[in-house]
Amino acid sequence: MAKLFGFSIDSNQNKSPSVISPVPETNQDGVDNYISSGFYGQYVDIEGVFRTEHDLIKRYREMALHPEADGAIEDVVNEAIVSDLYDSPVEIELSNLEVSESLKKKIRSEFKYLKEILDFDRKSHEIFRNWYIDGRLYYLKVIDLKAPQEGIKELRYIDPLKMKYIRQEKKNQNGKFDNGAIRVNKSEDLQKGLEFEEYFQYTPSPSASHGISAMSRGNAKSIKIAKDAVTYCTSGLVDRNKNTVLSYLHKAIKALNQLRMIEDSLVIYRLSRAPERRIFYIDVGNLPKVKAEQYLKEVMSRYRNKLAYNAQTGEVRDDRKFMSMMEDFWLPRREGGRGTEITTLPGGQNLGELSDIEYFQKKLYRSLGVPESRIAADGGFNLGRSSEILRDELKFAKFVGRLRKRFANMFNDMLKTQLILKNIITPEDWEIMRDHIQYDFLYDNQFAELKEKELTEGRLALLAQVEPFIGKYYSTEYVRKRILRQTDQEIIEIDEQIEDEIQKGIIPDPSTIDPVTGQPLPQAGEGAGMEGMGQDPMAMGEVPMEPDLEAQAAEVDAQYQKDTKKAEL
């Protein structure tokens, strides 16, 4: 048995024995490569796609060499990894992590160090492309076993053809496998459960003829590497019938093969049917068969291509002995026919029809999740209204977001090892922190942003129409939840932020603002103080009101009539 090379950073604390289950724990990818009898089981793919995982990976890499498939792959990789002149393609995001600022600073520093030894800023495109094509990615974490507290020294890439993840059932006291059987009628057997040994099998130079089966038979050249010593990230796509991790290219295998066949058949058809050919009907009269054939050959040699002179080499070339695609047809005709005749056989029709090629190209792009509009080289790029944005682009943006989230698992594993080895955190702390650590990738696809922008504009326009009825027909909570579409958590966070900004003086207190004019209200005592001081409003710069002459005239007239009546009495 080869030596188990590597290290382990798992916690020494075991699970509580009260947690009992006869079903063993699965790995993160949902693939269980069990070895119960000492070697792998072999299977044959009826569809002819692959026999082993080794063949499957080679098939993916061959697909990536096809021009149409390579174009679709590049669209995906370019959207996921954005290379900028000044910014890194990915940064760590710790805003949701509730720890001290000093710890956050250490985490950011270690993540920056991991990117440096990985050379991610320069090789990010190649790393993501290899992961997307192969469906898996392996890196060996090289550390100094004499000083593990110094952390990871180097990250070495491992070809997936040379690696295999294995979960092997541990042998019992008799040195034999239990074949996965648990006698549930005994409580001690149930509590014990199945125990598995997880490791990676590394073969330095696997051959295509042996593949994974060579490693499974305990090849002397293979090496067992501890699980914690390897960072591995898979696509998340699993063929549970064969317990095999698949690539995102797997669903495009059939579409690509169909495109290849239709292109080859189109080329063959055009080469064979494109030229126009002539048919020579030669009148042989009443000649016997042998003499008629001899006469036909004489006529053919007379009218066929003559000797050709090559002016560059000075040689005379005789092409009469070679058959060509442009070869004409010579047919004898007996006496009584129409005599010697030359007709033209037309070439193939509709040779410019490419609808079938375009259909399979679109099918290939759909199978890879890339919008069909990106096939056309003259396709425009419009950043106008969201109504002009295709739904496929929005789906593609979400697809790329899922790829990024899956790919970020590689950083999680590296960061976990680095922080634990340098005694910054404990394995128990990591289990609590890992769900709050996120990774921010550079983003240049504006389609989703434009859609969100127009949705926000529509909500604010509707809010302006509803605002006069708040407090009469609508409540503030109803408006925030139904019109602005704010969740309960967002409402709590926004209220806390507003209160904090009011206390800091960033925004004014709404209670001190006149809702009608939007101007600050006069503070208590300001108006009384002015009146008590006996100040003339004119002195304060106020503009006097113009007198109402009509009202004064009416008042004078009414007083005159009143005085006249008194005098009469």
Beta strands, then each sheet from edge to edge (+ up, - down):
strand 1: 4-5
strand 2: 34-35
strand 3: 90-93
strand 4: 136-143
strand 5: 152-158
strand 6: 163-169
strand 7: 196-202
strand 8: 223-226
strand 9: 230-234
strand 10: 237-239
strand 11: 244-246
strand 12: 277-285
strand 13: 308-310
strand 14: 315-317
strand 15: 329-334
strand 16: 341-345
strand 17: 438-441
sheet 1: 1+ 8+ 7- 6+ 2+
sheet 2: 3+ 17-
sheet 3: 5+ 4- 9+
sheet 4: 10+ 11-
sheet 5: 15+ 12+ 16-
sheet 6: 13+ 14-
end
